[in-house]
Amino acid sequence: MYDSRVWYLFVTRIFNALGFSVVLPFLSVYMHQEMNTSMSIIGSIFLISATGRASSQYLSGEIVDLWGRRGLLIIGAVGRVMVFVFLGFVVFYNFSFVWIGLGIVISYVFGGMFFTAADTMVSDIVVTDSRVEVYALQRIGINLGWAIGPAAAGLLAHLPFYSLFFITAFIFVIPVSLVVAFIKESKAKRVKEDGQQRIRIPFAKIKKFFLFCGFSLLVFSVMTQIISTMAVFSVEQIGISKSQLAFLFSLNGVIIVLFQFHTTRFIRRFPFTSALFTGAMLIAAGYFIVPFATGFSHLIFAIIFITFGEIFITPSGAALVSRWAPEQVRGRYFGIYGLFMAFGRSIGPFYGGILMDHLTQAKFLLWGIIAGVAVVAGFGFRWIGRLLPAHINKGT
């Protein structure tokens, strides 16, 4: 049905997410409880990571337009293997949190390279009408990994924490092997060094696109609270166990695996910005539940709302970018979108950590602010939808 590279990229996303999710959900808790690092500092580490990943994704968009997609896939995949081996030694020898932060930043940089190249390649090899479904499929791959990873980490809880980094590095070898062996270049031709000028994108023509990216930054900043602020709040303030936290992360992945593709087939009947608005409202509803939670079962309901919000947002955003971008500068559009998305994912833990340090005893205000950011993003998407031509915004 699809080009074989779609399926190989799907598998690489499974193993990328699986490896990362063995460690990442517990990293904030480990640094906060075992290393006595404040949530503000942890959030700052993710913010610096955002700068690295955002810069990486923007530059990667430039590179893939000029020189192709495959080379950057290989660099990103190999780089992540090396970084997690480094982090394993950092934790084993009890280096300071600064070294852990450095490793996280570099990992995000290599991840930005890989996923910008992968998203651009999907846009190359899939016809327009099928892109929203294929991006949903790629999202399923990521969340299949996220469903397995935390559960596996729970089973490996008896092992020293440093060993999880080495396990992750081993898992990341699989995407490297798949890219090298099976994924061919998708860019039709390279720009030759013949004096041909690099295509420039006038800012006046993409002001609406930057507005869309700004609202995307906001909603992704809220989505990522699940792995930092909400994780620590759930363990320390609500009192759930780390095993129950692992279950919540796995539940997030399982729901997306089960419902993403079928839900996407439904939402493609509507404008992309309508799907984005709905997703933002669902995410806001999920975080509004958190301050009312008194136990594990209430958090399950919060995760369900947040996850269905992700199901609406992630493929719709990528599909809208692919529809919006001119073919010859598609990589740059994905690079810009990735830049804003990366900043959102890491600014979220930054301001979430600051809010939690100062509003621990004012939980309704804490989670009301976080949910309110998603509401602002949702109405922003709705406004952008009124400005877009129908042929860009329509799902089918």
For each residue, the residues with C-beta under 8 A, 3 or more apart:
1:
2: 6 7 125 126 130 134
3: 6 125 126
4: 7 8 182
5: 8 9 121 125 182 183 184 186
6: 2 3 9 10 122 125 126 134 137 138
7: 2 4 10 11
8: 4 5 11 12 178 179 182 183
9: 5 6 12 13 118 121 122 138 141 183
10: 6 7 13 14 137 138 140 141
11: 7 8 14 15 141 174 175 178
12: 8 9 15 16 73 77 118 141 174 175 178 179
13: 9 10 16 17 118 138 141 142 145
14: 10 11 17 18 141 142 144 145
15: 11 12 18 19 145 171 172 174 175
16: 12 13 19 20 77 80 111 114 142 145 172 175
17: 13 14 20 21 141 142 143 144 145 146 149 253
18: 14 15 21 22 144 145 146 148 149 152 171
19: 15 16 22 23 80 84 145 149 167 168 169 171 172
20: 16 17 23 24 111 145 149 168
21: 17 18 24 25 145 146 148 149 150 153 249 253
22: 18 19 149 150 152 153 156 164 167 168 171
23: 19 20 26 27 84 87 153 164 165 168
24: 20 21 27 227
25: 21 149 150 153 227 231 245 246 249
26: 23 29 30 153 161 164 231 242 245 246
27: 23 24 30 31 100 104
28: 31 32 39 42 227 228 231 232 349
29: 26 32 33 231 232 235 242 245
30: 26 27 33 34 35 161
31: 27 28 34 35 37 42 97 100
32: 28 29 35 36 37 38 39 42 232
33: 29 30 36
34: 30 31 161
35: 30 31 32 97
36: 32 33
37: 31 32 41 42 97
38: 32 41 42 353 357
39: 28 32 42 43 228 229 232 352 353 354 356 357
40: 43 44 353 354 357
41: 37 38 44 45 97 353
42: 28 31 32 37 38 39 45 46 228 349 353
43: 39 40 46 47 228 349 350 351 352 353 354
44: 40 41 47 48 350 353
45: 41 42 48 49 97 100 101 104 105
46: 42 43 49 50 104 224 228 345 346 348 349 350
47: 43 44 50 51 346 347 349 350
48: 44 45 51 52 101 105 346
49: 45 46 52 53 101 104 105 107 108 346
50: 46 47 53 54 108 342 343 344 345 346 347 350
51: 47 48 54 55 343 346
52: 48 49 55 56 105 106 108 109 112
53: 49 50 56 57 108 109 111 112 338 342 345 346
54: 50 51 57 58 112 338 339 340 342 343
55: 51 52 58 59 109 112 339
56: 52 53 59 60 108 109 110 111 112 113 116 342
57: 53 54 60 61 112 113 115 116 334 335 338 339 341 342
58: 54 55 61 62 335 336 338 339
59: 55 56 62 63 335
60: 56 57 63 64 72 112 113 116 117 331 335 338
61: 57 58 64 65 116 120 331 332 333 334 335 336 338
62: 58 59 65 66 331 332 335
63: 59 60 66 67 72 331
64: 60 61 67 68 69 72 116 117 120 187 331 335
65: 61 62 191 328 329 330 331 332
66: 62 63 190 191 198
67: 63 64 71 190 191
68: 64 71 72 185 186 187 190
69: 64 72 73 117 118 120 121 124 185 186 187 331
70: 73 74 117 121 179 183 184 185 186
71: 67 68 74 75
72: 60 63 64 68 69 75 76 113 114 116 117
73: 12 69 70 76 77 113 114 117 118 121 179 183
74: 70 71 77 78 176 179 180
75: 71 72 78 79 110 113
76: 72 73 79 80 110 111 112 113 114 115 117
77: 12 16 73 74 80 81 110 114 172 175 176 179
78: 74 75 81 82 176
79: 75 76 82 83 106 109 110 113
80: 16 19 76 77 83 84 107 110 111 114 172
81: 77 78 84 85 169 172 173 176
82: 78 79 85 86 169
83: 79 80 86 87 103 106 107 110
84: 19 23 80 81 87 88 103 107 165 166 168 169 172
85: 81 82 88 89 165 166 169
86: 82 83 89 90 103
87: 23 83 84 90 91 100 103 104 107 165
88: 84 85 91 92 162 163 165 166 169
89: 85 86 92 93 162
90: 86 87 93 95 99 100 103
91: 87 88 94 95 100 161 162 165
92: 88 89 160 162
93: 89 90
94: 91
95: 90 91 98 99 100
96: 99 100
97: 31 35 37 41 45 100 101
98: 95 101 102
99: 90 95 96 102 103
100: 27 31 45 87 90 91 95 96 97 103 104
101: 45 48 49 97 98 104 105
102: 98 99 105 106
103: 83 84 86 87 90 99 100 106 107
104: 27 45 46 49 87 100 101 107 108
105: 45 48 49 52 101 102 108 109
106: 52 79 83 102 103 109 110
107: 49 80 83 84 87 103 104 110 111
108: 49 50 52 53 56 104 105 111 112 342 346
109: 52 53 55 56 79 105 106 112 113
110: 56 75 76 77 79 80 83 106 107 113 114
111: 16 20 53 56 76 80 107 108 114 115
112: 52 53 54 55 56 57 60 76 108 109 115 116 338 342
113: 56 57 60 72 73 75 76 79 109 110 116 117
114: 16 72 73 76 77 80 110 111 117 118 175
115: 57 76 111 112 118 119 338
116: 56 57 60 61 64 72 112 113 119 120 331 334 335 338
117: 60 64 69 70 72 73 76 113 114 120 121
118: 9 12 13 69 73 114 115 121 122 138
119: 115 116 122 123 135 138 318 334 338
120: 61 64 69 116 117 123 124 186 330 331 334
121: 5 9 69 70 73 117 118 124 125 183 186
122: 6 9 118 119 125 126 131 134 135 138 322
123: 119 120 126 131 322 325 330 334
124: 69 120 121 186 187 188 330
125: 2 3 5 6 121 122 186
126: 2 3 6 122 123 130 131 134
127: 130 131
128: 131 322 323
129: 396
130: 2 126 127 133 134
131: 122 123 126 127 128 134 135 318 319 322 323
132: 135 136 264 268 272 315 316 319 395
133: 130 136 137 261 264 265 268 315
134: 2 6 122 126 130 131 137 138
135: 119 122 131 132 138 139 314 315 318 319 322
136: 132 133 139 140 260 261 263 264 314 315
137: 6 10 133 134 140 141 260 261
138: 6 9 10 13 118 119 122 134 135 141 142 315
139: 135 136 142 143 256 260 311 314 315
140: 10 136 137 143 144 256 257 260 261
141: 9 10 11 12 13 14 17 137 138 144 145
142: 13 14 16 17 138 139 145 146 256
143: 17 139 140 146 147 252 253 254 255 256 257 260
144: 14 17 18 140 141 147 148 253 257
145: 13 14 15 16 17 18 19 20 21 141 142 148 149 253
146: 17 18 21 142 143 149 150 249 250 252 253 256
147: 143 144 150 151 250 251 252 253 254 256 257
148: 18 21 144 145 151 152 250 253
149: 17 18 19 20 21 22 25 145 146 152 153 249 250 253
150: 21 22 25 146 147 153 154 245 246 247 249 250 253
151: 147 148 154 155 246 247 250
152: 18 22 148 149 155 156
153: 21 22 23 25 26 149 150 156 157 164 246
154: 150 151 157 242 243 246 247
155: 151 152
156: 22 152 153 159 163 164 167
157: 153 154 242 243
158:
159: 156 163 164
160: 92 163
161: 26 30 34 91 164
162: 88 89 91 92 165 166
163: 88 156 159 160 166 167
164: 22 23 26 153 156 159 161 167 168
165: 23 84 85 87 88 91 162 168 169
166: 84 85 88 162 163 169 170
167: 19 22 156 163 164 170 171
168: 19 20 22 23 84 164 165 171 172
169: 19 81 82 84 85 88 165 166 172 173
170: 166 167 173
171: 15 18 19 22 167 168 174
172: 15 16 19 77 80 81 84 168 169 175 176
173: 81 169 170 176 177
174: 11 12 15 171 177 178
175: 11 12 15 16 77 114 172 178 179
176: 74 77 78 81 172 173 179 180
177: 173 174 180 181
178: 8 11 12 174 175 181 182 183
179: 8 12 70 73 74 77 175 176 182 183
180: 74 176 177 183
181: 177 178
182: 4 5 8 178 179
183: 5 8 9 70 73 121 178 179 180
184: 5 70
185: 68 69 70
186: 5 68 69 70 120 121 124 125
187: 64 68 69 124 190
188: 124
189:
190: 66 67 68 187
191: 65 66 67 196 198
192: 196
193:
194:
195:
196: 191 192
197:
198: 66 191
199: 328 329
200:
201: 205 206 329 332
202: 205 206
203: 206 207 210
204: 207
205: 201 202
206: 201 202 203 209 210
207: 203 204 210 211
208: 211 212 384 387 388
209: 206 212 213 324 333 336
210: 203 206 207 213 214 336
211: 207 208 214 215 380 384
212: 208 209 215 216 320 324 381 384
213: 209 210 216 217 336 337 339 340 341
214: 210 211 217 218 340 380
215: 211 212 218 219 376 377 380 381 384
216: 212 213 219 220 317 337 340 341 344 377
217: 213 214 220 221 340 341 343 344 347
218: 214 215 221 222 344 373 374 376 377 380
219: 215 216 222 223 276 279 280 283 313 344 373 374 377 378 381
220: 216 217 223 224 340 341 344 345 348
221: 217 218 224 225 343 344 345 347 348 351 373
222: 218 219 225 283 284 287 348 370 371 373 374 377
223: 219 220 226 283 306 309 310 313 344 345 348
224: 46 220 221 227 228 344 345 346 348 349
225: 221 222 228 229 230 287 348 349 352 370
226: 223 230 231 249 252 303 306
227: 24 25 28 224 230 231 249 349
228: 28 39 42 43 46 224 225 231 232 348 349 352 353
229: 39 225 232 233 348 349 352 353 355 356 370
230: 225 226 227 233 234 287 290
231: 25 26 28 29 226 227 228 234 235 245
232: 28 29 32 39 228 229 235 236 356
233: 229 230 236 237 238 290 356 363
234: 230 231 237 238 240 245 248 293 299
235: 29 231 232 238 239 240 241 242 245
236: 232 233 239
237: 233 234 360 363
238: 233 234 235 293 294 295 296 299
239: 235 236 295
240: 234 235 244 245 248 295 296 299
241: 235 244 245
242: 26 29 154 157 235 245 246
243: 154 157 246 247
244: 240 241 247 248 296
245: 25 26 29 150 231 234 235 240 241 242 248 249
246: 25 26 150 151 153 154 242 243 249 250
247: 150 151 154 243 244 250 251
248: 234 240 244 245 251 252 299 300 303
249: 21 25 146 149 150 226 227 245 246 252 253
250: 146 147 148 149 150 151 246 247 253 254
251: 147 247 248 254 255 300 303 304 307
252: 143 146 147 226 248 249 255 256 303 306 307 310
253: 17 21 143 144 145 146 147 148 149 150 249 250 256 257
254: 143 147 250 251 257 258
255: 143 251 252 258 259 303 304 307 308 311
256: 139 140 142 143 146 147 252 253 259 260 307 310 311
257: 140 143 144 147 253 254 260
258: 254 255
259: 255 256 262 263 308 311
260: 136 137 139 140 143 256 257 263 264 311 315
261: 133 136 137 140 264 265
262: 259 265 266
263: 136 259 260 266 267 308 311 312
264: 132 133 136 260 261 267 268 311 315
265: 133 261 262 268
266: 262 263 269
267: 263 264 270 274 275 278 312 316 395
268: 132 133 264 265 395 396
269: 266 395 396
270: 267 274 275 395
271: 274 275 385 390 393 394 395
272: 132 275 276 316 317 319 320 323 385 393 394 395
273: 276 277 320 381 382 384 385 388 393
274: 267 270 271 277 278 382 385
275: 267 270 271 272 278 279 312 313 316 395
276: 219 272 273 279 280 312 313 316 317 320 378 381
277: 273 274 280 281 378 379 381 382 385
278: 267 274 275 281 282 309 312 378
279: 219 275 276 282 283 308 309 310 311 312 313 316 378
280: 219 276 277 283 284 309 313 374 375 377 378 381
281: 277 278 284 285 309 374 375 378
282: 278 279 285 286 305 306 308 309 312
283: 219 222 223 279 280 286 287 305 306 309 310 313 371 374
284: 222 280 281 287 288 309 371 372 374 375 378
285: 281 282 288 289 305 309 371
286: 282 283 289 290 301 302 303 304 305 306 307 309
287: 222 225 230 283 284 290 302 306 367 370 371 374
288: 284 285 291 292 367 368 371
289: 285 286 292 293 298 299 301 302 305
290: 230 233 286 287 293 299 302 363 367
291: 288 363 364 366 367 368
292: 288 289 298
293: 234 238 289 290 298 299 302
294: 238 298
295: 238 239 240 298 299
296: 238 240 244 299 300
297: 300 301
298: 289 292 293 294 295 301 302
299: 234 238 240 248 289 290 293 295 296 302 303
300: 248 251 296 297 303 304
301: 286 289 297 298 304 305
302: 286 287 289 290 293 298 299 305 306
303: 226 248 251 252 255 286 299 300 306 307
304: 251 255 286 300 301 307 308
305: 282 283 285 286 289 301 302 308 309
306: 223 226 252 282 283 286 287 302 303 309 310
307: 251 252 255 256 286 303 304 310 311
308: 255 259 263 279 282 304 305 311 312
309: 223 278 279 280 281 282 283 284 285 286 305 306 312 313 374
310: 223 252 256 279 283 306 307 313 314
311: 139 255 256 259 260 263 264 279 307 308 314 315
312: 263 267 275 276 278 279 282 308 309 316
313: 219 223 275 276 279 280 283 309 310 316 317
314: 135 136 139 310 311 317 318
315: 132 133 135 136 138 139 260 264 311 318 319
316: 132 267 272 275 276 279 312 313 319 320 395
317: 216 272 276 313 314 320 321 337 341
318: 119 131 135 314 315 321 322 337
319: 131 132 135 272 315 316 322 323 395
320: 212 272 273 276 316 317 323 324 392 393
321: 317 318 324 325 333 334 337
322: 122 123 128 131 135 318 319 325 330 334
323: 128 131 272 319 320 391 392 393
324: 209 212 320 321 333 392
325: 123 321 322 329 330 332 333 334
326: 329 330 333
327: 330
328: 65 199
329: 65 199 201 325 326 332 333
330: 65 120 123 124 322 325 326 327 333 334
331: 60 61 62 63 64 65 69 116 120 334 335
332: 61 62 65 201 325 329 335 336
333: 61 209 321 324 325 326 329 330 336 337
334: 57 61 116 119 120 123 321 322 325 330 331 337 338
335: 57 58 59 60 61 62 64 116 331 332 338 339
336: 58 61 209 210 213 332 333 339 340
337: 213 216 317 318 321 333 334 340 341
338: 53 54 57 58 60 61 112 115 116 119 334 335 341 342
339: 54 55 57 58 213 335 336 342 343
340: 54 213 214 216 217 220 336 337 343 344
341: 57 213 216 217 220 317 337 338 344 345
342: 50 53 54 56 57 108 112 338 339 345 346
343: 50 51 54 217 221 339 340 346 347
344: 50 216 217 218 219 220 221 223 224 340 341 347 348
345: 46 50 53 220 221 223 224 341 342 348
346: 46 47 48 49 50 51 53 108 224 342 343 349 350
347: 47 50 217 221 343 344 350 351
348: 46 220 221 222 223 224 225 228 229 344 345 351 352
349: 28 42 43 46 47 224 225 227 228 229 346 352 353
350: 43 44 46 47 50 346 347 353 354
351: 43 221 347 348 354 355
352: 39 43 225 228 229 348 349 355 356 370
353: 38 39 40 41 42 43 44 228 229 349 350 356 357
354: 39 40 43 350 351 357 358
355: 229 351 352 358 359 366 369 370
356: 39 229 232 233 352 353 359 360 366
357: 38 39 40 353 354 360
358: 354 355
359: 355 356 362 363 365 366
360: 237 356 357 363 366
361:
362: 359 365 366
363: 233 237 290 291 359 360 366 367
364: 291 367 368
365: 359 362 368 369
366: 291 355 356 359 360 362 363 369 370
367: 287 288 290 291 363 364 370 371
368: 288 291 364 365 371 372
369: 355 365 366 372 373
370: 222 225 229 287 352 355 366 367 373 374
371: 222 283 284 285 287 288 367 368 374 375
372: 284 368 369 375 376
373: 218 219 221 222 369 370 376 377
374: 218 219 222 280 281 283 284 287 309 370 371 377 378
375: 280 281 284 371 372 378 379
376: 215 218 372 373 379 380
377: 215 216 218 219 222 280 373 374 380 381
378: 219 276 277 278 279 280 281 284 374 375 381 382
379: 277 375 376 382 383
380: 211 214 215 218 376 377 383 384
381: 212 215 219 273 276 277 280 377 378 384 385
382: 273 274 277 378 379 385 386
383: 379 380 386 387
384: 208 211 212 215 273 380 381 387 388
385: 271 272 273 274 277 381 382 388 393
386: 382 383
387: 208 383 384
388: 208 273 384 385 392 393
389: 392 393
390: 271 393 394
391: 323 394
392: 320 323 324 388 389
393: 271 272 273 320 323 385 388 389 390
394: 271 272 390 391
395: 132 267 268 269 270 271 272 275 316 319
396: 129 268 269
